[in-house]
Amino acid sequence: MNISVVGTGYVGLVTGVCLSEIGHRVTCIDIDEAKVEKMNNGISPIYEPGLSELMTKNIEKDRLFFTTDHANGFYNADAVYIAVGTPEKEDGSADMKFVKQVAIDIAIDVSKDTVVVTKSTVPVGTNDKIKEVIQANLVNNVRIDVVSNPEFLKEGSAIEDSFNGDRIVLGSDSEYAANLIEEVNKGFGVPIYKTDIRSAEMIKYASNAFLATKISFINEIANICDRVNANVEDVAKGMGMDKRIGDKFLKAGIGYGGSCFPKDTKALIQIAGNVEYDFELLKGVVKVNQKQQALLLDKLNERFDSLEGKRIAVLGLAFKPNTDDMREAASIVITNNLIEQGAEVFGYDPIATDNAKTLLSDKMVYEGSVEAAVEGSDATLIITEWDEIKHVNLEVFRSMKYPLVIDGRNCFSLDKMKEVGIEYHSVGRPTDMKKKDYIL
């Protein structure tokens, strides 16, 4: 089929490329001319394993195109996907201005019967409003149907998720439209679940809120484990063996970040508030996560009387491995606070440095390797569990002034760190060193 995708951010680009990979003719539309030119040359504007290769492959097969021209992009489209951003407003609600503009563009430029598919994460009821905006501004005498098709891609494994996902959710009040988009997606070989349009919108928010809740729950358990000398990894494993609970998203650390969980939890709280419902549980999840991001700072401040003039190495800056996404990354809170306390901060990330420079303090120093960041440091903080960091030769920490590692992602074995003589503190796992033994 002929498919148009509006927006080439993370969701739009991955969606368009993967739809072309299963045989559709896809035109991706973006207003940024320089970005479109790069994409037409097979250069991805985002870091996602395998994405550039699929772009190049499908461009060469004449199945994938990029343009800034809506009229050209919508020409002969059987379906138009909306995949623009819905940034968070000050009150926590999602800003719909970009979605509304796309709806107007569709109304003006679509010249045949078309199904509009919403990939953007939008509040419940938005798809109904999209159809209203299109109908109110429609130039040509064509039929427009709307389908909610929320995305469940994980950054760093989005290509894998597209072809091996748990489900594809389609919500529509039009059987014709739902069946057409079901046909579009059959090539992925992923189970398809069809429902009404508002339930599909809610599934996205409810799913992300539940996963965020599991993360905040295990982090609270980890904080209790720290105080009762239990090991949160053993606790999580024992919990996860219960099929009612499962072992996913029970890895203790310094909280969640990125483009989805922080924004979607706040948006769902706002959605509930709009219908006069106080979502107390989810408010607690958000509060716990905000507190958890500062956990390493608490551990560091327990360790030193003052951070003034201390050299602190920070390993990993992106919110998670295998992405260059810095949105809501714990490194923002941590490095800004360290610098406010007078520390000299030396950071390393294998991919996200360029994006980090736009968000972190201009007093940050960026190094090109783990070794360079760690050398001569008073302490090393591990923020992101990149494979390169998890598998580093532990002897590298001996180049520090004193081998002190505070790990926010539980990357290393307690026994191994003790064996090699490195003072090591992690999340929810016991250390046999007492405060009086190592305060400097």
C-alpha positions as CSV (number, residue, x, y, z in Angstrom):
1,M,0.0,0.0,0.0
2,N,0.9,3.7,-0.3
3,I,1.6,5.1,3.2
4,S,2.6,8.5,4.4
5,V,4.2,9.1,7.8
6,V,4.2,12.7,9.2
7,G,7.0,13.3,11.6
8,T,10.5,11.7,11.5
9,G,11.3,11.7,15.2
10,Y,11.9,8.4,16.9
11,V,8.5,6.9,16.4
12,G,7.8,8.2,12.9
13,L,11.1,7.2,11.4
14,V,11.2,3.7,12.9
15,T,7.5,3.2,11.9
16,G,8.1,4.4,8.3
17,V,11.3,2.4,7.8
18,C,9.7,-0.8,9.2
19,L,6.6,-0.4,7.1
20,S,8.8,-0.1,4.0
21,E,10.7,-3.2,5.0
22,I,7.5,-5.3,4.9
23,G,6.8,-4.1,1.4
24,H,4.8,-0.9,1.5
25,R,5.7,2.3,-0.4
26,V,6.3,4.8,2.4
27,T,6.8,8.5,2.2
28,C,8.0,10.2,5.4
29,I,7.3,13.9,5.8
30,D,9.2,16.4,7.9
31,I,9.5,20.2,7.8
32,D,13.2,20.2,8.4
33,E,14.8,20.4,4.9
34,A,18.4,19.6,6.1
35,K,17.1,16.6,8.0
36,V,15.1,15.4,5.0
37,E,18.1,15.7,2.7
38,K,20.2,13.6,5.1
39,M,17.5,10.9,5.4
40,N,17.2,10.7,1.6
41,N,20.9,9.8,1.7
42,G,20.3,7.1,4.2
43,I,21.6,9.0,7.2
44,S,19.5,8.5,10.3
45,P,19.1,11.6,12.6
46,I,18.7,9.3,15.6
47,Y,20.8,6.5,17.0
48,E,19.0,3.2,16.8
49,P,20.8,-0.1,16.1
50,G,20.0,-1.4,12.6
51,L,18.0,1.6,11.5
52,S,20.4,3.2,9.0
53,E,20.9,-0.1,7.3
54,L,17.2,-0.6,6.8
55,M,16.8,3.0,5.5
56,T,19.5,2.5,2.9
57,K,18.1,-0.9,1.8
58,N,14.6,0.4,1.3
59,I,15.6,3.6,-0.3
60,E,17.6,1.6,-2.9
61,K,14.5,-0.6,-3.5
62,D,12.4,2.5,-4.2
63,R,10.1,1.8,-1.2
64,L,11.2,4.6,1.1
65,F,11.1,8.4,0.4
66,F,11.5,11.6,2.4
67,T,10.0,15.0,1.6
68,T,9.0,18.3,3.1
69,D,6.0,18.7,0.7
70,H,2.7,17.5,2.3
71,A,0.8,17.5,-1.0
72,N,3.5,15.3,-2.6
73,G,3.8,13.2,0.5
74,F,0.0,12.6,0.7
75,Y,-0.5,11.9,-3.0
76,N,-2.3,8.6,-3.5
77,A,-1.9,7.6,0.2
78,D,-4.1,4.8,1.4
79,A,-3.1,5.6,5.0
80,V,-1.5,8.7,6.7
81,Y,0.3,8.1,10.0
82,I,0.5,10.9,12.5
83,A,3.8,10.6,14.4
84,V,4.6,14.1,15.6
85,G,5.6,15.0,19.1
86,T,3.2,15.6,21.9
87,P,5.5,17.5,24.4
88,E,4.7,17.9,28.0
89,K,3.1,21.2,29.0
90,E,3.8,22.8,32.4
91,D,0.7,21.2,34.0
92,G,1.8,17.7,32.9
93,S,-0.7,17.4,30.0
94,A,0.3,16.6,26.5
95,D,0.6,19.5,24.0
96,M,-1.5,18.7,20.9
97,K,-0.5,21.7,18.7
98,F,1.6,19.6,16.3
99,V,-1.1,16.9,16.0
100,K,-3.7,19.5,15.3
101,Q,-1.6,21.1,12.6
102,V,-1.1,17.7,10.9
103,A,-4.9,17.2,10.9
104,I,-5.3,20.5,9.1
105,D,-2.6,19.6,6.6
106,I,-4.3,16.3,5.9
107,A,-7.6,18.1,5.4
108,I,-6.1,20.5,2.9
109,D,-3.9,18.1,0.9
110,V,-5.4,14.6,0.9
111,S,-7.1,13.9,-2.4
112,K,-8.5,10.4,-2.0
113,D,-10.3,8.3,0.6
114,T,-7.7,7.8,3.4
115,V,-7.4,6.2,6.8
116,V,-5.6,8.5,9.3
117,V,-3.5,6.5,11.8
118,T,-2.4,8.1,15.1
119,K,1.0,6.8,16.3
120,S,1.6,9.8,18.5
121,T,0.8,9.2,22.2
122,V,-2.3,11.3,22.7
123,P,-4.9,11.8,25.5
124,V,-8.1,9.8,25.4
125,G,-10.5,11.4,23.1
126,T,-7.9,13.0,20.8
127,N,-8.6,10.8,17.8
128,D,-12.2,12.0,17.8
129,K,-11.0,15.6,17.8
130,I,-8.6,14.8,15.0
131,K,-11.5,13.6,12.8
132,E,-13.5,16.7,13.8
133,V,-10.6,19.0,12.8
134,I,-10.1,17.2,9.4
135,Q,-13.8,17.3,8.6
136,A,-14.1,21.0,9.5
137,N,-11.2,21.9,7.2
138,L,-11.7,19.3,4.4
139,V,-11.0,20.7,0.9
140,N,-11.8,17.7,-1.3
141,N,-14.8,15.4,-1.2
142,V,-13.1,12.3,0.3
143,R,-13.8,9.9,3.1
144,I,-11.6,10.1,6.2
145,D,-11.5,7.3,8.9
146,V,-9.4,7.4,12.0
147,V,-7.5,4.6,13.7
148,S,-5.6,4.7,17.0
149,N,-2.4,2.6,16.7
150,P,-0.2,3.4,19.8
151,E,3.5,2.4,19.6
152,F,5.2,0.2,22.2
153,L,8.8,0.5,20.9
154,K,11.7,0.4,23.3
155,E,14.6,2.7,22.3
156,G,17.6,0.7,21.6
157,S,15.6,-2.3,20.4
158,A,12.9,-0.7,18.3
159,I,13.6,-2.7,15.1
160,E,13.5,-5.9,17.0
161,D,10.3,-4.8,18.7
162,S,8.6,-3.9,15.4
163,F,9.0,-7.5,14.1
164,N,8.8,-9.4,17.4
165,G,6.4,-7.3,19.5
166,D,3.9,-8.6,22.0
167,R,0.9,-7.1,20.1
168,I,-0.3,-4.4,17.7
169,V,-3.2,-2.4,19.1
170,L,-5.7,-1.0,16.7
171,G,-8.6,1.1,17.9
172,S,-11.4,2.4,15.6
173,D,-15.1,2.9,15.4
174,S,-14.9,2.0,11.7
175,E,-14.7,-1.7,10.9
176,Y,-13.4,-0.8,7.4
177,A,-10.6,1.3,8.7
178,A,-9.6,-1.2,11.4
179,N,-9.5,-4.0,8.8
180,L,-7.4,-2.0,6.3
181,I,-4.8,-1.1,9.0
182,E,-4.8,-4.7,10.1
183,E,-3.9,-5.7,6.6
184,V,-1.1,-3.1,6.5
185,N,0.4,-4.6,9.6
186,K,0.1,-8.3,8.7
187,G,3.7,-8.4,7.4
188,F,5.1,-7.9,10.9
189,G,3.7,-11.3,12.0
190,V,2.7,-9.8,15.4
191,P,-0.6,-10.5,17.1
192,I,-3.2,-7.8,16.4
193,Y,-5.7,-6.7,19.0
194,K,-8.6,-4.6,17.8
195,T,-10.8,-2.5,20.1
196,D,-12.6,0.8,20.2
197,I,-10.7,4.0,19.7
198,R,-10.7,5.3,23.2
199,S,-9.7,2.0,24.8
200,A,-6.7,1.9,22.4
201,E,-5.7,5.4,23.5
202,M,-5.9,4.3,27.1
203,I,-4.0,1.1,26.6
204,K,-0.8,3.1,25.7
205,Y,-1.0,5.2,28.9
206,A,-2.0,2.3,31.1
207,S,0.8,0.1,29.8
208,N,3.5,2.7,30.4
209,A,2.1,3.7,33.8
210,F,2.1,0.1,34.9
211,L,5.7,-0.5,33.9
212,A,6.8,2.7,35.6
213,T,5.0,1.5,38.7
214,K,7.0,-1.8,38.7
215,I,10.2,0.2,38.4
216,S,9.4,2.5,41.2
217,F,8.2,-0.4,43.3
218,I,11.4,-2.4,43.0
219,N,13.4,0.8,43.7
220,E,11.5,1.3,46.9
221,I,12.2,-2.3,47.8
222,A,15.9,-1.8,47.1
223,N,16.0,1.2,49.4
224,I,14.5,-0.9,52.2
225,C,17.0,-3.7,51.3
226,D,19.8,-1.2,51.9
227,R,18.5,-0.7,55.4
228,V,17.9,-4.3,56.4
229,N,21.0,-5.8,54.7
230,A,19.0,-7.8,52.1
231,N,19.9,-8.2,48.4
232,V,17.4,-6.7,46.0
233,E,18.6,-8.9,43.2
234,D,17.7,-12.0,45.1
235,V,14.4,-10.5,46.2
236,A,13.5,-9.5,42.5
237,K,14.4,-13.0,41.3
238,G,12.3,-14.6,43.9
239,M,9.4,-12.3,43.1
240,G,9.7,-12.7,39.4
241,M,9.4,-16.5,39.6
242,D,5.8,-15.9,40.5
243,K,4.0,-15.9,37.1
244,R,1.5,-13.4,38.3
245,I,4.3,-10.9,38.8
246,G,6.9,-11.8,36.2
247,D,10.6,-10.8,36.1
248,K,10.4,-7.9,33.7
249,F,11.0,-4.3,34.9
250,L,12.2,-5.5,38.4
251,K,15.7,-4.3,38.0
252,A,16.6,-1.9,40.8
253,G,18.5,1.3,39.8
254,I,18.2,5.1,39.8
255,G,14.8,5.3,38.1
256,Y,13.3,5.6,34.7
257,G,13.8,8.4,32.1
258,G,13.4,8.9,28.4
259,S,10.6,10.2,26.2
260,C,7.7,7.9,27.4
261,F,7.5,7.0,31.0
262,P,8.0,10.4,32.6
263,K,5.7,12.2,30.1
264,D,3.0,9.5,30.0
265,T,2.7,9.1,33.7
266,K,2.2,12.8,34.2
267,A,-0.2,12.9,31.3
268,L,-2.3,10.1,32.7
269,I,-2.4,11.9,36.1
270,Q,-3.7,14.9,34.2
271,I,-6.2,12.9,32.2
272,A,-7.6,11.5,35.5
273,G,-7.7,15.0,37.0
274,N,-9.7,16.2,34.0
275,V,-12.5,13.8,35.0
276,E,-12.1,14.7,38.7
277,Y,-10.2,11.5,39.7
278,D,-7.2,11.7,41.9
279,F,-4.7,9.0,40.7
280,E,-2.9,8.8,44.0
281,L,-0.9,5.6,43.1
282,L,0.6,7.1,40.0
283,K,1.5,10.3,41.8
284,G,3.5,8.2,44.2
285,V,5.2,6.5,41.3
286,V,6.3,9.8,39.9
287,K,7.5,11.1,43.3
288,V,9.5,7.9,44.0
289,N,11.2,8.2,40.6
290,Q,12.2,11.8,41.1
291,K,13.7,10.9,44.5
292,Q,15.4,7.8,43.1
293,Q,17.4,9.8,40.5
294,A,19.2,11.5,43.3
295,L,20.1,8.3,45.1
296,L,23.8,8.3,44.0
297,L,24.1,11.9,45.2
298,D,22.9,10.8,48.6
299,K,25.4,7.9,48.7
300,L,28.2,10.2,47.6
301,N,27.4,12.9,50.2
302,E,27.4,10.2,52.9
303,R,30.9,9.3,51.7
304,F,32.4,12.8,51.7
305,D,32.1,15.7,54.0
306,S,32.3,18.0,51.0
307,L,32.4,17.7,47.2
308,E,34.1,21.0,46.7
309,G,37.1,20.5,44.4
310,K,36.5,16.7,44.1
311,R,36.9,15.1,40.7
312,I,33.9,12.9,39.9
313,A,33.8,10.6,36.9
314,V,30.3,9.9,35.5
315,L,30.0,6.9,33.2
316,G,27.0,6.9,30.9
317,L,24.9,9.9,30.2
318,A,21.9,8.7,28.1
319,F,18.8,7.6,29.9
320,K,19.4,4.0,28.9
321,P,21.9,2.0,26.8
322,N,21.8,1.7,23.0
323,T,20.3,5.2,22.5
324,D,21.5,8.8,22.4
325,D,18.3,10.0,24.0
326,M,19.0,12.4,26.9
327,R,15.4,13.2,27.7
328,E,14.7,12.9,31.5
329,A,18.1,11.2,31.9
330,A,19.3,10.8,35.5
331,S,22.6,12.2,34.4
332,I,21.0,15.7,34.1
333,V,19.9,15.8,37.8
334,I,23.1,14.2,39.0
335,T,25.7,16.2,37.1
336,N,24.0,19.5,37.7
337,N,23.9,18.9,41.4
338,L,27.5,17.8,41.5
339,I,28.6,21.0,39.8
340,E,26.4,23.1,42.1
341,Q,28.3,21.4,45.0
342,G,31.6,22.5,43.5
343,A,32.7,19.2,42.1
344,E,34.7,18.8,38.8
345,V,32.6,16.4,36.7
346,F,34.2,14.3,33.9
347,G,31.6,12.4,31.8
348,Y,31.8,9.6,29.3
349,D,29.1,8.1,27.0
350,P,29.8,6.1,23.9
351,I,27.0,7.6,21.9
352,A,25.1,10.5,23.7
353,T,27.8,13.1,24.2
354,D,26.6,15.5,21.5
355,N,23.1,15.5,22.8
356,A,24.4,15.7,26.4
357,K,26.2,18.9,25.5
358,T,22.9,20.6,24.7
359,L,21.4,19.7,28.1
360,L,24.1,19.5,30.7
361,S,26.1,22.3,32.4
362,D,28.8,24.0,30.3
363,K,31.1,23.2,33.1
364,M,31.0,19.5,32.3
365,V,34.2,18.0,30.8
366,Y,33.6,15.2,28.3
367,E,36.1,12.4,27.9
368,G,36.5,10.0,25.0
369,S,36.8,6.8,27.0
370,V,36.1,5.2,30.4
371,E,39.8,5.2,31.2
372,A,40.2,9.0,30.6
373,A,37.1,9.8,32.7
374,V,38.1,7.6,35.6
375,E,41.8,8.5,35.8
376,G,42.6,10.6,38.9
377,S,39.0,10.8,40.1
378,D,37.9,10.8,43.7
379,A,34.8,8.8,42.9
380,T,33.2,7.1,39.9
381,L,29.4,7.1,39.4
382,I,27.8,4.7,37.0
383,I,24.6,6.1,35.5
384,T,24.0,4.1,32.3
385,E,24.6,0.3,31.9
386,W,26.3,0.3,28.5
387,D,27.9,-3.0,27.7
388,E,31.2,-1.2,27.3
389,I,30.9,-0.1,30.9
390,K,29.6,-3.4,32.3
391,H,32.5,-5.3,30.8
392,V,35.3,-2.8,31.6
393,N,38.5,-4.2,33.0
394,L,38.0,-3.5,36.7
395,E,41.7,-2.6,37.0
396,V,40.8,0.7,35.3
397,F,39.5,1.9,38.7
398,R,42.9,1.7,40.1
399,S,43.9,4.8,38.2
400,M,41.6,6.8,40.5
401,K,43.0,8.7,43.5
402,Y,41.1,6.0,45.5
403,P,39.1,3.2,44.0
404,L,35.6,4.2,44.9
405,V,32.7,3.2,42.6
406,I,29.0,4.1,43.3
407,D,26.9,2.1,40.8
408,G,23.4,3.2,40.0
409,R,22.7,0.2,37.7
410,N,24.2,-2.8,39.7
411,C,26.6,-3.6,36.9
412,F,29.2,-5.5,38.8
413,S,29.4,-8.5,41.1
414,L,29.8,-7.7,44.8
415,D,32.2,-10.6,45.3
416,K,34.4,-9.6,42.3
417,M,34.6,-5.9,43.4
418,K,35.6,-7.1,46.9
419,E,38.1,-9.5,45.5
420,V,39.9,-6.8,43.5
421,G,39.8,-4.4,46.4
422,I,37.5,-1.7,45.1
423,E,35.2,0.1,47.4
424,Y,31.8,-0.5,45.8
425,H,28.3,0.7,46.6
426,S,25.3,-0.2,44.5
427,V,21.5,-0.1,44.8
428,G,19.8,-2.4,47.3
429,R,22.7,-4.8,47.7
430,P,24.6,-5.1,51.0
431,T,28.2,-3.9,51.5
432,D,30.2,-5.2,54.4
433,M,32.1,-1.9,54.7
434,K,30.9,0.5,57.4
435,K,30.8,4.3,57.2
436,K,33.5,4.7,59.9
437,D,35.8,2.5,57.9
438,Y,36.2,4.7,54.9
439,I,35.3,8.3,55.5
440,L,38.2,10.5,54.3
